[in-house]
Amino acid sequence: MAGASRAFAQAGSAAVRPETFDYVVAGAGHNSLLCAAYLAKAGNSVLVLEGRGMIGGGAKTAEVLLPGFFEDLCSSSHHVFARNPAYRDNEIEIRDYGYELFDPEIVVHYPFADGSSMTVHRGDLDQTAATIERVSKKDAETFRQLATARQKVAGEDPNSADPSREALFFQRLDVLSAFDAARQLWESPQMQAAGISGGRWGGVPGSDPGTGSQAYSMLTHMNGRPMPVGGSGMVSTSLGRFIEAHDGIVLTNMPVVQLIIEDNRCTGVECADGSRFRARKGVVSTIHVKHLMAMAPSELWGQAFTDSVDIWQPEHAMFAFHFALKGTPEYPLAAGGSITGAEASIMERPESIFTLNQDQARGELTLDDYPLQIVHAAGYDQTRAPAGHSLLKIEGGMPYALKEGPEHWDAIKDQVADQVLDRYLRYTPNLSRDNVLAKVIMSPLDIERMNPAMWRGSVHHLDKRWGNFAPYRMPIAGLYQTGACTAPGGSVTGQPGRNAAIAILEDDGKTLADVTGKG
């Protein structure tokens, strides 16, 4: 099953194909694929054009390290996609096309240099709190109290004019920075650092106001972080199979470079090789709007939309360092023995979260205590690596625009990766550099090269906190937008894809219920 994500990369490019379709979709990230799946299920002829050699955008799995090692190039967890009605309610039957989730019992482990640690166990408050208690009895009790309060709030109307005491507390906590909220909640610096480092995975550092919920991110992680068997790219592969099973076509190595405009309406696209494809009903883009705007006359976008795009801000850029390992990472426990899991989060000091913004402003790197997200899912999913071996992905935020220029990443990325790996290995004494069989180092600049929609290394395409999203119905008639540039933004959620499909189907006189048979 894991190999399927690689095999699909070559599918379709040489197929005999028509030149006119009901819908032409530019880009094959998971959102545009999901949107295309709904349109194909509605009986439309659909063409999906992907500029790279493999579909998936940020949901991509490939044998980039060694044969038999299937590594997630960007995303890994699909915990939000699992709640999308497309999957949850089986609106799009991707389970029939190879998509299967596993839900690790050990969700996230938080090791510290002094030998202390905490572990989130899925759905198990007592077991999780017991690991916190070994660091701080007071923090363990606070954790239990917060869990009870949050459970109560979950059953309340979030728009209530008379919120409960607990709801009001969370509202006031959430507007703080994660750093300030963590200092209010937790006694131990370990618990403060754990919440902030695990909360930063969404892309925004906990030094910023409005990130207070990150301080109790361990509660959120207790809900679980499901991942696909075979790798993150299986969502893209399965959607591609679904589209083709519904008479759609998916072509790779076909970058769209121009929109075809006739009578101020988008009627198709032109690819880099000169191929032109017409759309009877509409063109759907998942191209980053910063690039898309160059593909049509500027006056057609309208000044309001242009102004909005001009001031878009990227989030902190991401790096992803990939390693094929002999053996599996094991984290020693202070009480004896060791633990492993699907993910870990590492940051020693809560105040280190401020370093990210400082380095972003200066274009500098301070590598001693950046928050690190660690993914080693092969311990749960044996399809990803040969027996006795595993995969290690270390990722997080680093500046894209170095003071020497973004291209300086090419000169320093291996050295930076070595320093980050050495730091990581201090937490897993069963591993050394001798266990590393292969590596692929992706700097923020490489992230953008892999997927131009990850503008300036921003895997979520923009800083989504400000709500400055592109509309699903674009200012040019016949042109629609989906993907992370539209609400609610990036991550593997499928929500932009489903939302765009709702708008497109509505313009075609249909509803989602008409198409899926689910009211």
N, C-alpha and C positions, 0 to 999 in steps of 0.2 A: 504493500500500500504506500509506503514512504516513497518508493521510487517513482510513483505516479506523478508526483508534483514536478519531478524533473522531466519525465517523458512528455508531459503536456506542453512543455516549453517549446517543443518543435512542431506541435500539432497545427495543422491548418494552413501554414504559410504557403504551401505549394498547391493547395486545392484550387480547382476550377471554381470560379465564383461569379455571381452577377455583380453589377455595378450600382444597382438601385435597391434600396431597402426601405422599410417603414422607418426604422431608426438606425442611425449610425452612432456608435459610442466611441469616443476618443479617450483611450486609456483603459487599462484593465486592472485597476486596484480592486480591492474586495467590494467597495461601495458601488463602483460602476458595474461590476459583474453582478452584484445583487440587483441593482436597478434593471440591468439588461435581462436578468432571469425573470423578473416580474413582467417585463414587456413581452418577452418571448412566451411566457405562460399565457398571456392575454391573447395570443394568436398572431402577434406581429412578427414580421421578418426583421431580424436584428443582426447587425454586424458590429463586432467589437474589434477595435484596432489598438494593439499594444506596441509602443515604440521600442521596448526592450525585447530580449530574446526569451523572456519568461514572464508569464502573467503574475499578478499578485500585488504589485506596488509594495506596501509595507508588510504584507502578509505573504511571505515568500520563504520557501525552504529549498535548499540545494546542497549538492555534494561539492562544496567549494573547498573543503579541507583535504579529505582523502576519500577514496571509494568506500561506500558503506557508511559514511558519517553524514547524516542529513541535518544540517544546521539551519536554524531560523536566522535569516539575515537581518531582521528588524524585530517585529513583534513576536510575542510568544503566548501570552495569556489571552484567552477569549472569554473572560468572565462576563463582560458586558454583552458580547454577541450572543452568549447563551441565554440571555433574557430577552433578546429581540424576538418579536413574534414570528419573524421569518424562520427562525430555528425553533423557538420554544413551542409555538403553535403549529409548526410544520407547514407554514404557508408556502415555503419553497422546500421541496423534499430533498435537501442535500444529504440527508442520512443515506438515501438510496444510491448516492454517487460517491461514497467513500469518506464522508465527514463523520468522525466519531470523537467524542470528548472523553478525557479522563480527568479526574478531579483529585489532585494529590492530598493525602491526609495531612502530611507535614507541608504547610503552605509556605511559610517564610521562616528562616532562621536568622537570628541577629547575634553574631559573635563579637566579642570584644577582646582587646589585646591582653587584658588582665585575666583572661580565662573565663570570665562570666559570660552568660548568654541568655537569650530568651527565644522561645519558639512559638509560633502560631500554629495551633492544631485546628484543622477545619471543623467548625461547628462544636468545638469542645471548650467551653468556657473554663471548666475546672482544670483541665490539663494545661491550657494556655496560661491561666492565672498562676498555676503551680510553678511554672518556669519563671514567671515574673517575681514570685515570692522569694526565690533563691537570691534575687538581687535586692528586692525591697518589699517587705511585708506591707508597708503602707501603700506602695504603688499597686500591689496585687489587689488590695481591698478597693482602691479607687477604680481599678479596671473593672472589677465586678460591679461596682455601683454604676459606672458609666454604661456597662452592658445592659443592666436592668433599665436604666433611664432611656437608653436608645431604643430598646424594645418597646417601651411604652409610647415613645414619640412616633414610632413606625406606624402605629395604629391611628394616629391623629390626622386631621385635615391640615396640611401644611399652610393653607390660606386662612386658617381660623383667625377671627378677630380677637379671640380670647384664648391664646395659646396656654398650655399648661406650664407649670414652673420648669419642667424638664425641657420642653420645647424652647422656651425663652432662654434658658441657659445655653443650649446648643447654638441658638441664633447669635447670641452675644459672643460666644466663644469663637464661632466661625469667622467673624469679621476681624479677629486679631491675626497677627502673623502666627505661623505654626510655632516659631521660636517662643513667642510670648505665651501662647496657649500652653505649650508643653511645660514651660516653667511654672505656670499656674497649676497645672494638673499633677505633675510628677515630681517626686522627691529626688530620684536618682538621675544622674546625668546619662546613664545608659538607657533608661526608659525614654528620656527626652530625645536622645539621639536616634533611638529606634523608630519612634513615631515620625520624626522629621525625615529621616532617610527613606523609610518605606513609603511615606506620603509623597515624596518628591517624584515618584515614578510617573506621575501624570504630566510632568514637564515643567511645573512651576516651583521654584525654590521656596522653602518655608520661611525665608527671610521677609517675604512680601506680605503686606496686609491682605486679608481676605483668604488666607490659607490655613486658618485655625483648625479646620477639620483634619489636616494632616497630622496634628498632634496625637490624635487617637486613631491613626490609620490601621493599627493592629486590629481594632474592632472590625473594620471593613474587611481586612484580609481574612478574618475568621469565616466570612461567608464563602470562602473558597476562590481559587483562581484556576478554573478549568483550562486545559490545553488540548489541542487536537492530537490524536494518535497519528504519528507520521510527520508531525511538524505543523507550524502555523500555516504554511502554504497549502495545506489540505483544504482550507476553506475556499481558496481561490481555485484550486484544481477541481473541487467538487462542483463549484458554481459554473466553471467552464464546461464541465461534462453535462451539467443540467441544461445549459444554454444550447449546446450542440444536440442534445437529445430532443430539444424543442425546436429543431430546425434552424437554430442560429449558427453563426459562423464567428470564430475567434481566430484572429490572425496576429502573429507576433512579428517583431522586426519591421513594423509599419508605423513609424512615428508620424503623427499629424503635424503639419507645419503651417497650414493655412485653412481658414474657413471659407467656404464658397458662399458668397453673398449675392443675391439676386433680388432686385426691387426691395432693398433694405431688409431682406429676410435671409436667414441662414438655411441653405438648402443642401449642404453637403460639406465634405472636407477634401483636402488634398494632402497626400503623404509625401515624404521626402523623395521617394523614387518617382514622383510624378503621377502616381495612381490617384484617381478621383472617384469618390463614392458619393452618390446622391441619397438624400433622405426625404421620403415622401411626407413624413409627419414631423420629424425633428431630429436634431443633433444633440447628443448628450455628452457633455465634457466633464472629465475629471482632471484636466490639465490645470496646473496652478494658474489662478487668474492673472498673476503678474506676467506670466508668459502668454496666456490666452489673449490678452488685450492687444498684443502685437500681431495677431492673426486676422484682424479685421480693421477696417478704417476707423480711426480714433473717434470721429464725430458720431459714430453709431452707438457708442457706449453711453453717452450722456454724461454731463459734467458731474452730477451727483455721484454716480457710480465711480467715475474716474477719481474724484476726490477721495472717496472711501478707500479705494485700492492704493492710492498714492501714500497713504499714511499707515498702511498695514505694518505691523511689527512681527518679526519672527520671535518664537520662543527661544530659550537656550538651545543651542545645537546639541545633537547627540553624537557620541562616539560608540562604537561596538567592536570589541576585540574578541575574536573567535579562536578557540583552541580545540584541537583533537587530543584527547588524553588517553594514556594507558592507565587504567584504574579509575576510581570514582572519588570525588571530593568527600572527605569526612571531617566533620568539625568536632573536636574533643569537647566533652562536657566536664565541668568542674567536679561533678559528683562521680566521675568515672564513665568510661565508655565514650561513644561518639554518636553523632547523628548526621544524617544527610537528608536531602529533600529536593524539591523542584527549584526553589529559589532561596536566595539569601540577600540580606541588605547590610551594608557595612558603612559605618561612619562612627568615629570614636567620640567626637565632641559635638554637642548640639550647635555651638557657635560657629562651627565650620561651614554651616549652610550659608553664611554671609559671604564666604570667599567666592562663591560662584558669580554673584552680581559684581563684585569688585573686579574680578578677572575679566568678566564680560566687558566692562567699561574700559579697561586698560588694554585688552588684547593680550593678556598674560596668562601663564599657567602656574598654579600652586598645587602640586600634586599630592601633598602629604595626607590630606583627609577629605577629598571630594567624596560625596555620597556615591556608593557603587551599588548597582543592581546586578545580582549574580543569577544566572539561569543555567541549571544543569538538569534539564528535564529527562535526559536519557536514563537516569536512575529509575524512573517510573515507566518510561516508554522504550522498551527494548528494540523497537523498530528503527530507532534513530542512530544507533552505533553498534558495532560488532561486540560480541560477548567479551567481557573483561575490559571494555573501553567505555569512554563517555565523552560528552561534549561540555565545554565551558564557554559561556558568553558573559563577558564583563561589559556593562554599558552604563551610561550616565551622561551628564552634561559637561561640556567644555566649550570655550569660545570658538566660534567659527572665524571671526575676523581678528586674527592675530595681528599684533602691531606691525609685524613684518609683512602682512598680507596673508589672505587665506591659503595661497599656494605654498606658504612656508610649512604647512602641514605635511607636504610630501617629503620634506627634508627631516622632520623630527618625529613622525608618527611611530616609527619602530622603537625609538628610544623611549618615547612616552609610554608605549604599550609595555615595554620591558619593566619600567618603573611601576606601573599599575599592577602587572602580574606579580612582581616581587612582593608588593604590598599584600596582594591577595593570598599568596602562598604562606604568609605568616599565620594565617588563620586555618590552614589545612596542612598540618605537619606530615600527613601521610603522603603528600605530593611534593615534588620538586620540579625543577626545570627539566630533569631527565624524563619526566612523565609526559612532556609536551611532544607530540609527534608531528604536529603541523599547526600553522596559525594563519589567519587572515585578519589583517588589521584595517579597520575602516574608521578613518578620521571623520570629523564633521564634513570636510570637503568631499570625502569619498561617499558619504551618505547622500549628499546632493547629486554626485555623479551617478550613483546607482539609480536614483529616482529624482529627476529634476523637479517633480512636484514637492519634494522635501526641500523647499527653498531655504537657502542659507543653512542647510543642515537641520532644519526644523522638521522633525518627523511628523508633527501634527500640523504642518503647513503654515501655521501662524500662532501667535499668542491669542488663544481663544477666549481669554477672560473678558475681553471688551465687547464681545458680541458683534464684532464688525464682520459678519459673514456675508458671502455672496448669496444672492437669492437663487432659489431653484429655477425660477423663470428669469432668464437673463434679459438685459435691456434690448437685445437684438431678437426680434421675433423668430421663432423656430429653434432657438438655442436654449438649452437647459444646462444646469450645472449640478454636479453631485460631488461626493468626496469630502475631504477634510476642510476644504474652503467654505463649505456650507454647514449650517447648524446640524448637530451640536458640536461639530469639529472633529478632531482626529481621534485616534485609537481604533482598535478593532471592535467596532460596535455595530456596523451595518446600518445604523440609524440614518445617516445622510442618504444612503442608497435607497432605503425603503421610503424615506420622506420624499425624495425626488420622484420615485416611481408613483407615489400617490398624486403628486402635482401633475405629472405627465399624463397619467391615465385619466385624471379628471378633465384635462384639456381635450382628451380623445373621447369624452363622453362615457367613461367607465369609472367604477370605484374599485378599491382593493378587494372589497367583499365580492364583487362580481367576478373577479379574476380568481380569487383563492377559494371561494365557496365558504368562507368563514365570516360570519357576521360580526 
